[in-house]
Amino acid sequence: MKFNKENMPKHIAIIMDGNRRWAKAKGKPAAFGHKAGAKTLENIVRYANKIGLKYITVYAFSTENWKRAEDEVNALMMLLQNYLDEYSKRADSENIRVKILGDITVLSQGMQKSIVNCMERTQNNTGVTFNIALNYGGRDEIIKAIKNIAKQVQDEEIDIEKINEETISNNLYTAGQPDPDLLIRTSGEIRLSNFLPWQLVYSEFLFIDKNWPDFTEEDLDNAIVEYQKRTRKFGAN
């Protein structure tokens, strides 16, 4: 390990980009890339737990991803469901807590059952909290938070004049968690793609020109080293 264990980020967010182009470069269908990406994710989350990260949040499926080809979406959903079912089985041995960020109400009953089962099985684990952004959209998350707060004002549970940043944060999917210290995006793309717009306002960004299936433990180490070289000012001089 090259990084300083005393200056670890508590929360790392990852946009796992490049599964499809990785598969295309090998003459394979998109599903092949997504399977390889899932294996990479499994390794990285296990390693994140090993080195003591408290939270890791990954962008698995956005609200915009429904626009992709139906066969790709179906294959990806099946992969994600199997992934969650496997995590449920390994819950006790890996000590990883799984949480889903996003609107799961539009997902299949089977997927919803797998999500609930996985979160319940892992809820008392004390290792890394593994957030999976699934059917997630940042603007949609903020709209839902606004509606929740408006309802609380309507029901006279809170005073409109008392609404502040903490109020917003407490009504997001990540309520109770620290904002990401570091965002990593693979594949060389340089944008957020509607991912955690509220939570990432003061995060450090790192864009890596490598497709997600090729991302390694060493890459995560190097990302942490790069993070530790930076000075976070949060708007101060």
N, C-alpha and C positions, 0 to 999 in steps of 0.2 A: 504493500500500500504506500503510495507516494504522498498522500495528503495528510494534513494535520488533523488528528482525531479530536483535538480540542476546539476546532473551528469548523465543525460539520454543519452543513445546511440541515435544517430540521425537515424541510419539505421540498421535494423535487417534483416538478411536473414535466411530462414528456408527451410531445406530439410524435407519435410513431409513424413517420411518413416514409414511403418508398417500398412498401410490400409489393405493389403491383408492378412497378418498374423493375424491381429486382427479379420478379418472376418472368417478365417479358424479356429481359436480357438473357435469360436462360431458355427462352422458347417455351415457357410453361404458362398455364392459365393463372389468372389472378388468385384463385383458391390456393394454389401451390405456394404463392408468396405469403398469403395470410397465415397458412399453417406454419411456415418457417418463422414468421413474425411472432406467432403465439409462443413458439418454443423459445425464441429470444426473450420475450417478455417474462416467461416463467423463470428463466435463468437470472435475469436482471432483478426481478422482485426478490428472489431467494437471496441474491447477493446483497441487495439493499438491506434486507433484514439482518444479514450476517454482519454488515459493517455498522449497523446501528442507526440507520435512517429511521425517522419517526413516521413520515408520511411519504408516499409516492403516488402520484395521480397520473393516469394515462388516458389519452384520448382514443377510445376504442371504436366508437361509432357516433357520428354527429347527426343532428336532425337533417342536415343536407345530404347525408350519404344515402338516403332513400331514393335519390335521383339516379343512382347507379343501376346497372343492368340487374334485372330481377334474379337471375341465376346466381350472380355474385353476392347480392344481398342475402339470399336464402342460404348460400354456403357459409357466409360470414356469420350469420345468426346461429346456424347449427354449430359452427366452430366455437362461438362464444358460449353457447349453452353447455356444450361438452366441457369446455374449460372450467366453467363454474361448478359443474357436477364433480369434476376431478378435484377441484380445490376443496369442496365440501368433504371429500373422502380423506384428504390429507390435512385437514384443519388442525387436528390435535398435534400432529407430528411437526408441522412447520411453524406453528404459533403466529400465523399471519392473519390479520383481521381484514376482511373484505367489505367494502362499502360501494354501492352503486350510486353514481351521480347522474341524474337525468330522469326523464319522464318514462317510466316503465309501463304506464297504463295502456299504451298502444301496442305493446309487444304481445306475442302469443302467450296463451295460458301456460304452456310448458316452460317458456322462458321465464315468465313471472314466478312460477313455482321454483325453478332453479335458483333465481336471484334471491328469493325470500329464504330458501333453505340454506344457501351459502352464507348469507349475512347472519342468519340465526346461529348456524353452526360455529361461526368464527367470531361472534360478537364479544366474547370474553377473552380472546387471545390478546396477548400483551406485547407482541412484536410490532413490526411495521404495519401501519394502516395502509392498505392497498385500495385506493380509490379508482374505480373503473368508470370513466365517463361514457355512458351508454345511452343512445338516443338523447344526446346532450347538445344543447345550443346555449351559448353564453347570454345572448340577448333574451332568449326564452326564459332562462333562469332568472334574469333580472325582472322580467315582466311578472313572473310568478311571485317573486319576492314583493314587488309593489302591490300586487293584488292581496297578498297575505297581510301586508301592513295596513292597506286600506280597510280590510275587513276588521282588523284589530282596532283601528280608529273608530270605525262605524259602531263596533260593539263596546266602545268606550273602555277598551282594555289599555290603550296607550293614548297619550296626549299628542296631537299632531306637532306641537312645538317641541316635543322631546325626541322627535325622530332624528337620528344621527347616523354616522357611519356604522357604528356597532349594531344599530337596529337593522340596517340593510344586511350586514354580514350574518346576523343571527337568523335571517330568513332565506339564506342561500343553501344549496345542497351541502356546502362545506361548513355549515354552522358548527362552531366549537373547535374548528381546526385552524392552525396558523396559515396565513397565506404562503404560497410557494416562495422559497428563497431563490430558486433557480428554475428556469424553463429551458428544456433541451428540445430542439426540433431537428430531426434527421432528414436526410435526402437533399439538403442544400436549399430548400425553400425557406424564404424569409418573410413569414407572416404568421398571425395568430389563428386565423381561420375560425373565429368565433369561439375560442377556447378560453374560459376563465377570465373574461374581460375585467371584472371587478377585482378579482383576487391577484391578478398579475401586474397591477399598476406600479409596484415598486420592486418587482422581481428582476433578477439578473437574467439576461437572455444569452443563449449559446446555440448557434446554428451550425450543424455538423454536416459536411458534404459526404455522407455515407448513408446508404439505405438501411432501414431499420433491421432487417434480418441479419445484417453484418455487424450490428452494434454489439460490443463486448463489455465484459466486466472492466477491462482496461480502459475502454472509452468512458465508462462511468467514473472511474478513478480520475482520469484526465479532466473530465468535466468538473469534478469537485476541486481539483487542484486549480483550475482556471477560476472557479468561483472564489476560492480563497485568496487569489491574487488581487481581487477587486475590492474597492472601498465603497461600502454602501452608505449613502449620505441621507437618503430619504428626504430630499429637498433642501437639506442644509448645505452650507458652503464647504 
